[in-house]
Amino acid sequence: MRAAAAWSVILMVVGLVVGQALDVVPTTVAPVFLVLTTFALAVEPYANTFGLDVRELARNKKTILQSISIGVLLKIAIIGGAMSLIFRDPIWFLIALGVSQIDPMSVGEFMEGSEASPQSKALMRAWAAFDDTTVVVMLLGLIAILRPSGLTKALSGHVGLVEIARTVSIALSFAAAVWLIYRIALTYSVMRLRRDPGRSRRRPRVANGFGTRISNLGIWVVAFAVLGSIFIGSTALALVGLFARPAGLNPRWLSWLTRSGSALACLGLGFLLDLRSGVFHGVLLGLLAFTAHALASQLVIRRLPRTDRLAVVFAQQNGTAAVAVALLLHNDFPTSISVLSWAVVTVNVASLISNHAAIRLNWSRRIPLS
């Protein structure tokens, strides 16, 4: 857990050093960075929910719903409110959206090898996978209120309640379509086996080959969902991960994609850091984001084992999702890329230090959090 966070920070520093040595301008590499990590961002929500115990998810559905709705809104209010009061500009409510969600790619890597209970892992993975919905809805709403001119053009359409409803309905419709295709594939395989139940005994190679083809078909369905989510949104793919789990899809592949995507994102973020602007604002924003998550997590940690509570409190991570928001806001807020990049570094460093201290000092057993 600590090693993953440490590597994230190291890769960011390497990216910063190389970027400064090559005199890279952050605004010129930002679009390239976004394209390279879009696929990784599409895979990670599926990887998070693919590994979820659905029964554990059902048992904690109330807590998870609180975290991805009230928890996210509370973080936006704390971060955006504080920054807006300090700098006298409501645009900071929009900037706060970039660090109010838990980046699924970072959390997937961060939770790898964690000793937390299945209940806590289910909570964090679901929180990271589904808080994107709340952030998207808030982003569209705040854009319509705060910056209806420039940012509306960036979104290429009218932003309002209709646009919010359309975004959510498209995600749900896409997930439903993938579910239907997946169920058809499974039903087809069951019908084939029922027609000749003795097939596996008479011709085991043929039966095994048929099962492999069905498993591969399931993998192709998932691949279709991943590609579609690039244009639809990560929420749809997170829903797909709850039901589309083909036997031939090795969890190690998803873990490898998660690690590779996380490394690529951290290295790319280093290139986006600008030592000449946004450092103070970014560090302050990152500290507020880390504090806001610690406060918002109090809503959900009471039902968790005592030894897991600090793991959730200190689990705030940010990555490429924050930069995606920065790119959208760049026209109205030119330093948004630099500010949010420094905020990401600050949050990840704070997460590394706090988790290291919690383990070394055994705070989880000494400090009651509720």
Summary of the structure (lengths in Angstrom):
residues: 370
radius of gyration: 21.5
end to end distance: 24.2
largest distance: 76.8
contacts: 1346
relative contact order: 0.19
helix: 81%
strand: 0%
